[in-house]
């Protein structure tokens, strides 16, 4: 009986898997398991794809414990010669077994062969900004009275406030903004600054208790002075917090 096309495809895939398994001892690149060592983003992508090819896609994230690009990732953010690519890995053990059981995060800067691993996405994003964007922690905080985004994107009020208060050398491609948020809006969101950099949540950052209110209070005074009645009538909303995981 003549085999159907689906059967032929299945047979060819099995042959390819056998070849790939034979080549594993001489294979180079990222390992087919969790690692904290530096590997380029493309090497991590290739390793996870190979694991899925050999073992199947079903449950591949918790079964492999390997680095992969999360579904909410928006690609690379570039600032000068630096770039950030984020990955996540699920270290949950099999049911009934012991293990770390946490999701961990990784940020890579390929041009520098730099990377950071942390138990939070915000942690690796902040580490990359410390690495790539000197002075970002001193940027003005956009107060909650300034509605940063609406359904059309950045608001006119936000653009005017940022243009006036942000230093010119930080109004470049990939540069971040820092926004005051509501207590639960703490995620740093890629691609939400005017220059396709991060919108960083001031609410989520660590602040010395003695000075924690100064940046926002000063920003509010500046806003009131610069924008007058318009700023006082602005909707009392924090910045858009972006897609939730």
C-alpha positions as CSV (number, residue, x, y, z in Angstrom):
1,X,0.0,0.0,0.0
2,X,1.4,3.4,-0.9
3,X,2.2,5.5,2.2
4,X,0.4,8.8,2.6
5,X,2.2,12.1,2.7
6,X,1.8,12.3,6.5
7,X,3.5,9.0,7.0
8,X,6.4,10.0,4.7
9,X,6.9,13.2,6.7
10,X,6.8,11.3,9.9
11,X,9.5,8.9,8.6
12,X,11.7,11.7,7.4
13,X,11.4,13.4,10.8
14,X,12.4,10.3,12.6
15,X,15.5,9.9,10.3
16,X,16.4,13.5,11.1
17,X,16.1,12.9,14.8
18,X,18.3,9.9,14.6
19,X,20.9,11.9,12.8
20,X,20.6,14.7,15.3
21,X,21.1,12.3,18.3
22,X,24.2,10.8,16.6
23,X,25.6,14.3,16.3
24,X,25.0,15.4,19.9
25,X,28.5,14.4,21.2
26,X,30.2,16.7,18.7
27,X,27.6,19.4,18.9
28,X,28.8,22.9,20.0
29,X,26.7,25.8,21.4
30,X,24.4,26.1,24.3
31,X,23.7,22.9,26.2
32,X,20.3,21.1,26.1
33,X,19.6,21.9,29.7
34,X,19.5,24.8,32.1
35,X,22.7,26.8,32.4
36,X,23.8,30.1,33.9
37,X,26.8,30.4,31.6
38,X,26.9,33.1,28.9
39,X,25.7,32.0,25.4
40,X,24.5,34.3,22.6
41,X,20.8,34.7,22.2
42,X,20.9,32.8,18.9
43,X,22.7,29.9,20.5
44,X,20.0,29.7,23.3
45,X,17.3,29.8,20.6
46,X,18.9,27.0,18.6
47,X,19.4,24.8,21.7
48,X,15.7,25.1,22.7
49,X,14.5,24.4,19.2
50,X,16.7,21.3,19.0
51,X,15.5,20.0,22.4
52,X,11.9,20.4,21.1
53,X,12.7,18.7,17.9
54,X,14.2,15.7,19.7
55,X,11.7,15.5,22.5
56,X,8.5,17.1,21.3
57,X,6.9,20.5,21.9
58,X,4.3,19.3,24.4
59,X,5.3,20.5,27.9
60,X,8.7,21.5,26.5
61,X,9.2,24.6,28.8
62,X,8.8,22.8,32.2
63,X,10.3,19.5,30.9
64,X,13.5,21.0,29.4
65,X,14.1,23.8,32.1
66,X,15.8,25.6,29.2
67,X,16.0,29.3,28.3
68,X,13.4,30.4,25.8
69,X,11.9,33.7,24.8
70,X,8.7,34.5,26.6
71,X,5.5,35.0,24.7
72,X,5.3,38.7,25.9
73,X,8.9,39.5,24.6
74,X,8.9,42.2,22.0
75,X,12.4,41.5,20.5
76,X,15.5,43.5,21.2
77,X,15.8,46.9,22.7
78,X,18.9,48.7,21.5
79,X,20.7,51.6,23.2
80,X,23.9,52.8,21.5
81,X,26.1,49.7,21.1
82,X,24.1,47.7,23.6
83,X,21.0,45.5,23.2
84,X,18.8,43.5,25.6
85,X,17.2,40.2,24.8
86,X,15.2,38.6,27.6
87,X,14.7,34.9,28.3
88,X,12.9,32.9,30.9
89,X,13.3,29.3,32.2
90,X,10.9,27.2,34.2
91,X,12.7,25.2,36.9
92,X,9.6,23.5,38.2
93,X,10.3,19.8,39.1
94,X,8.2,16.9,37.8
95,X,5.0,16.2,39.7
96,X,5.8,14.6,43.1
97,X,9.5,15.4,42.8
98,X,11.7,17.9,44.7
99,X,13.3,20.8,43.0
100,X,13.7,24.6,43.0
101,X,10.3,25.1,41.4
102,X,10.8,28.8,40.3
103,X,10.6,30.7,37.0
104,X,13.9,32.6,36.5
105,X,14.8,35.4,34.0
106,X,17.8,36.3,32.0
107,X,18.9,39.4,30.1
108,X,21.7,39.3,27.5
109,X,23.8,42.0,25.8
110,X,25.4,40.1,22.8
111,X,27.8,42.8,21.8
112,X,29.4,42.7,25.3
113,X,28.9,39.0,26.0
114,X,27.2,40.2,29.2
115,X,24.2,38.6,30.9
116,X,22.3,38.6,34.2
117,X,20.1,36.0,35.8
118,X,17.5,36.9,38.4
119,X,14.3,35.6,39.9
120,X,12.3,38.6,38.5
121,X,12.0,40.1,35.1
122,X,12.3,43.6,36.5
123,X,15.6,42.6,38.2
124,X,17.3,41.6,34.9
125,X,15.9,44.6,33.1
126,X,17.3,47.0,35.7
127,X,20.6,45.1,35.7
128,X,20.9,45.7,31.9
129,X,20.1,49.4,32.3
130,X,22.9,49.6,34.9
131,X,25.2,47.9,32.4
132,X,24.1,49.8,29.2
133,X,22.5,53.2,30.2
134,X,24.7,55.1,32.7
135,X,22.7,57.7,34.7
136,X,19.2,56.2,34.1
137,X,18.4,56.0,37.8
138,X,18.7,59.8,38.0
139,X,16.1,60.5,35.2
140,X,13.1,62.6,36.2
141,X,10.1,60.6,37.3
142,X,7.0,61.4,35.2
143,X,4.2,61.9,37.8
144,X,1.0,60.1,37.8
145,X,-0.9,63.3,37.0
146,X,0.6,63.1,33.5
147,X,-1.4,60.5,31.5
148,X,1.5,58.9,29.6
149,X,-0.5,56.8,27.1
150,X,-3.9,56.5,25.6
151,X,-5.4,54.3,22.9
152,X,-3.4,56.2,20.3
153,X,0.0,56.0,22.0
154,X,1.9,58.7,23.9
155,X,-0.2,61.6,24.9
156,X,0.6,65.2,23.9
157,X,0.9,66.1,27.6
158,X,3.4,63.3,28.1
159,X,5.5,64.3,25.1
160,X,5.6,67.9,26.2
161,X,6.6,67.0,29.8
162,X,9.3,64.6,28.7
163,X,10.7,67.0,26.1
164,X,11.0,69.7,28.7
165,X,12.4,67.6,31.6
166,X,14.5,64.9,30.1
167,X,18.1,65.7,29.2
168,X,18.8,65.8,25.5
169,X,21.4,63.0,25.6
170,X,18.7,60.7,27.0
171,X,16.2,61.5,24.3
172,X,17.7,59.0,21.9
173,X,16.8,55.6,20.4
174,X,16.4,53.0,23.1
175,X,16.4,55.4,26.0
176,X,14.0,54.7,28.9
177,X,11.5,56.8,30.8
178,X,10.5,56.3,34.5
179,X,6.9,56.7,35.4
180,X,5.1,56.9,38.7
181,X,2.6,54.1,38.8
182,X,-0.2,52.7,41.0
183,X,0.9,50.3,43.7
184,X,0.2,47.2,41.5
185,X,1.5,48.5,38.2
186,X,5.1,47.5,38.7
187,X,6.2,45.9,35.5
188,X,9.0,47.5,33.4
189,X,7.6,47.5,29.8
190,X,9.8,47.3,26.7
191,X,9.1,49.6,23.8
192,X,6.9,52.1,25.7
193,X,9.2,55.1,25.9
194,X,9.1,57.7,23.1
195,X,12.3,56.2,21.7
196,X,11.2,52.5,21.9
197,X,13.1,52.0,25.1
198,X,11.6,50.8,28.4
199,X,8.9,52.5,30.5
200,X,10.4,51.7,33.9
201,X,8.1,51.7,36.9
202,X,9.3,54.0,39.6
203,X,6.9,52.2,42.0
204,X,8.9,49.0,41.6
205,X,12.4,50.5,42.1
206,X,14.2,50.5,45.4
207,X,14.3,54.0,47.0
208,X,16.0,55.1,50.2
209,X,13.3,55.7,52.8
210,X,14.6,59.2,53.6
211,X,14.4,60.4,50.0
212,X,11.7,58.2,48.5
213,X,9.2,61.0,47.9
214,X,11.6,63.6,46.6
215,X,11.8,62.7,42.8
216,X,8.0,62.5,42.4
217,X,7.3,65.6,44.6
218,X,9.7,67.6,42.6
219,X,8.3,66.4,39.3
220,X,4.8,67.3,40.4
221,X,5.9,70.9,41.3
222,X,7.6,71.1,37.9
223,X,4.5,69.9,36.2
224,X,2.2,72.4,38.0
225,X,4.6,75.2,37.1
226,X,5.1,74.2,33.5
227,X,1.5,73.0,32.6
228,X,-0.6,75.2,34.8
229,X,-4.3,74.4,34.9
230,X,-4.0,71.8,32.2
231,X,-1.9,69.6,34.4
232,X,-4.2,70.0,37.4
233,X,-7.1,68.8,35.2
234,X,-5.3,65.8,33.8
235,X,-6.8,62.4,34.6
236,X,-5.4,60.9,37.8
237,X,-4.0,57.8,36.1
238,X,-0.7,56.2,36.2
239,X,1.2,55.0,33.2
240,X,-0.1,52.1,31.2
241,X,1.5,49.0,32.6
242,X,1.6,47.0,29.4
243,X,0.6,43.4,28.8
244,X,0.4,41.1,31.9
245,X,2.0,37.8,31.9
